[in-house]
């Protein structure tokens, strides 16, 4: 049996904006990132990225497109056996023919941008969660992508680190002229950061609003999500038989 995750979803992401994708767990947010990057293919429909229909691309064309897409994974996904410097240098060494002197200058530039040039010699095990996420962000933008995908960039971080990552996302988006797509559950930081907030529900776009409209909304689903209410349009109880009958069943 095949599970339908996204159903007749239509969404346009404008160049240069920061768009947040929100919704209940299991609602298809990370699946949407997988479709944009070509890791997943839809059963039907189109995924148009930079005027190319991603599901129809050849392997070489897909890889060429992915060079223009940066990805920040939920927990950074740093290479544990490589130093901070070598983690950030990795895309340059794999994808370019730059000299080591040029790579060194570029790596230090990226680490300076995230405030961690002084941590270049450290190993990932020596970093705090917030520092590791910042190193991962520096690595994700090494090739100056036109599109950045963020999968839960604030998960597991303290409030100071959340604020730092949020400011870096906004600053890098403007400085590099990128388009940023952020999957997140952190409503407060998202409303400070995003140009638009798209809320998914039932595999569709439930709403596509500006942050101020989200704050002012009386929509039951948005209010349940924004206020962290345990019950509402998203029920607390998973569908089950009548409780008393279930208890008394042999």
N, C-alpha and C positions, 0 to 999 in steps of 0.2 A: 504494500500500500504506500502510495506517495503522499507526503504531507504538503499541503498548500500553505506556503508561508506568506508570500506577497501576491495579492490578487488584484489585477487591473489597476496597478499603482502607476500614477502619472505624476512626474515631478521634474521641474526645470530648475537647475542651479546656475545662477548667473556668474559670469566671470568676475573675479575680484572680491566676491562676498564671502562672509563667514556664515555658514548655515549649520544649525544644530539639528540633529535627528534625535528625537526623544520618543518615549513610549514605554509601555510595560515590558518587563523581561520576557524574552521569547517572541517579541513582536516583529522581528525581521530587520532590526536596525543594522546589526553586523552583517547580515545577509546582503543588505543593500550595498555596503562597502565592498563585499566580495564580488558583486555584480559589476560595480564601477571598475574595479581592478582586473576583471576578467578571470578571477579565481573560480567563479561560479558562472554558469550559463543559464538563462531563463528558458523555461519550456516554450514560451512564446513571447513576442514583443521585441522591442529594441532597447539597447543601452547605448546611447550616443555620447561619446566622450571626445571632445575636440574634433567634431565632425566625422568621427569614425564609429561604426556600429561594432562595438566590442565583441559580441558573440561570433561575428563572421570573420574576424581577423585571423590571418595566418599566425603561426607561432612567432615568426620573426617580426611581424608587424605588431603583435601583442607585446613582445619584449621591448620593442622600440617605444611603444606608448607608455609602458611601465617605467621607462627611464625618466619620463616626465611626471611621474606620480610618486610622491613621497608617502610613507606610511609610518605612523607612530602606533605601535602595538600596545595592547592594554597594560602590560607590565614591562614595556621597554624592549624585551627580547635582545638584550645585549649578549655578545659572545663572552661567556664567562672566563675563557682562557686567554682573552686578549685584553690589553690595557685600554684605558679610556682613549688614548691617542690612536691605538690601532683599530679600535671599534669604529671611530669616526673616519679613519683613513681607508677602511675596508672598501667602500664603494668606489673611491678614486682608484685604488689598486686593481679592482676587478673590472671596472667599466671604462677606464681611461688609460692613456699612454703617458701620463704626466710623470715628470721626474720626481724623485723623492724629495728634492729641495722644494719643488713647487707644491707637492702634497703636504709637506710640513707646514708651509706658509698658510695653505688653505685650511688645514685642520685646526691650526691655532686660531685662525680667523673665526671659524665656526664655533669653537669652544669659547672664545672671547664673547661671542654674541649671546651665549647662554650663561655666561658668568663663571665658566669652569676651566679656563685656560690653565690655572694653577693646579688642577686635578688631572692633567694629562697623563701623569705617570702612574696613577692609581689603577687598581684592578676593580672590576664591578663589585666584588665582595666587600670592598672597602667603602662603598658609596651608600649614602642614605637612599631611601625610596625616591625622594624628590630629586636628588642629584642624578640618580640613574635615569629617571625620566627625562631630565634635561640633556644628558649625554645622548640618549636615544633620539631626542628631537634634533640635536646637532647632526647626528648621523643621517637622519631622515631628510635633511635639507642640503646635504653635501652637493648634490648635483643640481641644485637650484630648480626644484620641480615647479611646474605651473599649477599643480593640484596637490593638496595635502589631505590625506585621510587620517583621522584620529579615532581610534577605537578606545573609548573610555579613558581619556588622558588624565583624569583626576582621581581615578579609583585608588584607594589605599593611601592617599596623601593627606598630610596635615593641612590645616587652613592656610598656613604661610606658603607651603609648596604649591597648593592649588592656585593661590593668587599669582605666584611667580610663573607657573606654567600658563595660566590664562593670559597674563600680560605678554609673555613670549610669543604665544600663538598670534595674538593681535598684532604685535610689533613685526614679527616675521612675515605675516600675511601682507602687511602694508609695504614693508621694505623690499620684498621679493616679488610683489605683484601677483601673489598666488590666489587661488580659490581654495577655501578650506571647508571640509565637511567633517563635522564633529559628532560622533555618537557618544552620548553621555547621559547620565542620570543626575548630574549635579546641576540642579535647576538654578540656584542662586548665581553661580559663576557663569552659567550659560546665558542668563538674562543680561549680565554685564558685558558679555563678550560678543554675542551673535547679532548679525543683522536680521536674520529670520530664524524662526523656530518651527520646525515641521514635526508634528506629533503623529505617530503611526498607531493605528488600532485596527484589529481585524484584518491585517494585511493591506490596508488602504491608508491614504493620507486623511487623517481625521481633521486636521486643521493645518494651515500654513499662515503664521501670524508674526507680526513684529513683537519684540519682547514686551513692550508696554501693553499690547493687546492680550498677551498671555497673562500678565499680572492682573488685568482688569476683567478677565473672562469669568463668566458665571457658568460656563459649560460644565456639566457634572463630571465628565471624564477628565477634563483639564484640572478641575478643582481637586478631584481625588488624587491625581498625580502630583499636582503642585503642593498640596497640603499633607501628602503622605497618609491619606485615609485608608484604613485597612479594608473597607468594604464600600462598594459602589458599583459603577458600571463594570469594573473588574472585580468579580466576586471573591470574597475571602475563601469560600468553600469550593473545592473542586467538585464537579458534578458527581453525585452519589445517590444510591437508593435512600428511601426514607430511613432515618436514623433508628427509630424504634424497631422497625421491621428488620433492619440489618442486625441489631443487637439480639433480637429474639430468633433469628434464623438458625437452624440446626447446623 
